[in-house]
């Protein structure tokens, strides 16, 4: 059973449809006990980092920590990835899960003398894919995925793939049973379906 957390942040329905298409059994919830007992947890997300405040209010932050500690697989998508870090400049003072060190920051307005459009919307490629990534098994360097975001996570030791836009940022982070993707796999055609398939099969 894959538990998908509903915190009123956007792309929940399309993520569930994609998982169901792949044959996964899913349950959408706001209940901490359901999250604690899940074998796999998905945190989708589109929009402002402030939306993650509901996770704390509903007791879901601690439930996620407990689930991860018990060995549940966790996948954060877009804002769900950013929430895995300590926080974001999009919502000063709002704490993330803090599973990974670092703070998410907005794309620069100018990069190497060129005006950089933000948000970063559309197709871009995954680069530097680590061979030992379980989530990216079968995905080749240069595979295209779909983005829509104005804030980005830093590149850290647990980064297993990057995308270049105003410099490199974390496209996929993966450490033991905790995984995050900045792109939207449910909108990323064959590559995205492969990513979700890999998660379903973990």
N, C-alpha and C positions, 0 to 999 in steps of 0.2 A: 504493500500500500504506500503510495506517495501522497503525503499531506502537503497541500498547497495553502500557504497562509494568506488570508484575506485581510489586508490592512488598507483597503480602499485606495490602492495606488496603481490603477491603470490596466495593465495588459493581462490580468488574471484569466479571463475567459479564453483568450487565444492560446495561452500557455497550456491550460487544461485540455483544450481541443487537440493540441499537438501531441501531448502525452497520451491522450486516449487513442489518437490515431495510431500511435506506436504500440498499442495494446496494453498500456499501463492502467492499473486500477488507481484512481485518484479520489481524494476527498478534500474539499475546500473547508477551511475552518478558521475560527478565531479563538478556539478553546485551547488553553495551555496544556491540559492533560492529553489532548490528541497529539499535540506536537511532541510532548515528552515521550510518548509511547511509539512514535512513528519510526519506521526503519529508514525512511527517506523523507527529507523536508525540502520544499522549494519555496523561495521567497522571491516572487516576481516584483516588478516595479517600473513605473513610468511617472515622471514628475519630480516634485520638489523633495529634497532630503527631509524637510520638516514632517513629511507624511510618516516617517518612521517613528515619530513620537507615539503613535497609537500602539506600537509594539510594546513599549514600556508601560503604557497605561493599562493594557490588557493582560500584562504579566507574561507576554510572549517572549520578551528578551531573555528572561531567566529560563523559560521553557526550552528555548533554542539552545542555550548553553548546556542545559542538562541533557538534552537529546544528543548533542554533539559529543559530550563527555561519555555517553553510553555507547557511542559508535555509530549513530545515525549518519547517513550521508546527507550533506547539506549543499544545496545549489542556490546561490543568489544571482539574480538577473538584473542588470542595469543598476538601479538604485539599490537593489538587493546585494550586488557586489560592493558598492560603495559603503553600505552599512556594515560590512565586515571589518572595515577600517575604524580608526579611532574617531573619525568625524569628517565633516566637510565644511568648507568655507561658505557653502550655500546656506547653511543654517548654523551660524556661530553659536556655540554653547550647547548644541544638540549632540549628544554622544552617540557614537556608533557602537557596535558590538565589541570592538577593540580586539578582535581575534588576530588581526594583522596590524602592525605598527604603521603609522603614517596617516596623513590627512588628505582627503580629496580636494582638488583645487580646480578653479575655472580655467578653461583654455586661455592662453594669452591673446590679447587683441592684435598683437603684431609678433610674427615669428620670422627671424632672419631677414628683417626688413620688409616683409610682406604682410599686408593686412590679412588676418585669419578670421574667417567667418565662424560664428558661433550662434546656434548650436552646430555641432558636427553631425550632419544628417546624411544618410545614404550608405552606399556600399563602400567598404574598405577591406583591405586584406589583413590576414593574420600572418605574422612573421615571427621568426625565431622560435618556432614550436619545438618544445623539448620532447625528445623521443619517449621519455618515460611517463608522459602525461596520459592518464587513463581516460580523461574526458575527451581528449583530442585524438584518440586512436582512430586511424584511418583518415584523418584530415591532413592535407598536405600544406606545406608552406605556400603562402600566396592565395589560399582559399578565401573567397569573399564572404563577408557577413554584413548584416545590416545594423547600423547605428543610428541613434538619435539621443544626443546628450550634450550638455554644456560643461559639465564637470567630469574630471577624470581621476583615476586612482594612480598613485605613483608606482613606478617599477620597483619591485622588491625581490628578495631572494625566492619567494614562493611564486613569482610570476612565471608562467609556463608558455605564454605567447604575448606578443605586443602588437600594437598597431601604431603606425606613424601618422600623426596629425598634430602639427605644432610641437614636434618632437615625439618620442616614444611614450606611450602610456600602457598600463596593464590592460590587456584584452581578456586574459584568463589568468586567474590565480588559483592555485591548487596545492593544498598541503594536507596529506593524509585524507581524512573524510570531509574536508571543507573545501568547497569549490565556488568560484564566482566568475561570471562572464559579464563584460560590459555591454556586449552586443545583445541583440534580441534573437535567440535561436529560433523562436517560433515564427520569425519573419525572414529567416536567412536561408530559405530554400534547401537544397541538398546538404550543404555544410551544416546548417542549423539542425536539420533532422538527424544527421549523424551524431552531432553533439548530444542531443536529447536521447537518442537511442543508446549511446554509450552510458549516459547517466541511468537510464532505466535498467540497463543490464549490469550495473555495478553490484 
